[in-house]
């Protein structure tokens, strides 16, 4: 995948006064909730339109289902639904353009880059929908609110999240007397043992989303944190962070090759499918890819739990997928009705994604989950919901953390150490970047 594209030029951007006028509409909450509970579209929806912007899913069959699902919902409710797909790294630029114009799609998907806290004053308040769904389906997993709650209100609906577990070659491990990579230390031992035999490991030291996710999983499992619980103060200057960096340096030196410095989000997929990798830490799309491209590798690839750090802690930093809705969207009623119905069909979405989409709702996360609960090699994924975290852990998903992620500050700290910078110097540089970004948002 390409890096984030620059925002397109917007002609005729609106004034602040005009913007406030555009976003001033509201919907009566009680009447809408009654209609949602009845699962019957209000008469006002008929003859209207609903525009949805979403990503190009890594499982193409899911996009086929999603488009058909949305069209059928529209036909049933008399709403003309238009679904547009773009690469996920282009979504922030598109949101910026629509915000500036005060017009665009009604609903916009956010993938990992969750911009609810940046745009919340211009987003539709979805607290009623969120609370209603939580009540209906046994509540949300603990991490669900982090990307979308601002000042006690909810400005997005979590759809699913994408796990990055350990994908490891059982045949290579067993042939060399290695234990499964249940801890980061065991993963390091395997990489150190198998690299000289032509089977290194790899984790991206680059500007891609996998790098943002993977290195956070490692550092959080080592006991390091990114911010305090309030999200107002960075906390990477710690003993635990230094231990994680020293470990990453050893992991690179002993078990990787320099190609990881230029990897994109699909590189580890190709690495596993090539038959070279001893293990990778990636989404199961990489596992699925090998099913058709390299069946022998697929047969011998197993899925493991998030590796434990030195103290036994496991934190799996996942990619959240949420839908946001603009206040200036022309169809707030249809937006709420559609999002509710989409979540009502949460399990079908998981089936269509072949188990790639992990549920945010507790009832949907009960064992056995669709697809993964029936596959012995994937059943371990059912134990991940309780250890899922997002950027900023243990604090919320703030705009400053979002900017830290967009600028790949955290992967750059790890990259500096891997390339030979001292741990102390890399941490000093990283702290400076975090403080610079946090100070800017504090002034704002």
Secondary structure by P-SEA (a helix, b strand, c coil): cccccccccccccccaaaaaaaaccccccaaaaaaaaacccccccccbbbbbbbcccccaaaaaaaaaaaaaaaaaaccbbbbbbccccaaaaaaaaaaaacccccbbbbcccccccccccccccaaaaaaaaaaacccccccccccccccccccccccbbbbbcccccaaaaaaacccccccaaaaaaaaaaccccccbbbbbcccccccccaaaaaaaaaccccccccccccccccaaaaaaaaaaaaaaaccccccccccccaaaaaaaaacccccccccaaaaaaaccccaaaaaacccccccccccbbbbbbbbbbbbbbbcccccaaaaaaaaaaaaaaaaaaaaaacccccccccccccccccccccccccccccccccccccccccccccaaaaaaaaaaaaaaaaaaaaacccaaaaaaaaaaaaaaaaaaaaac
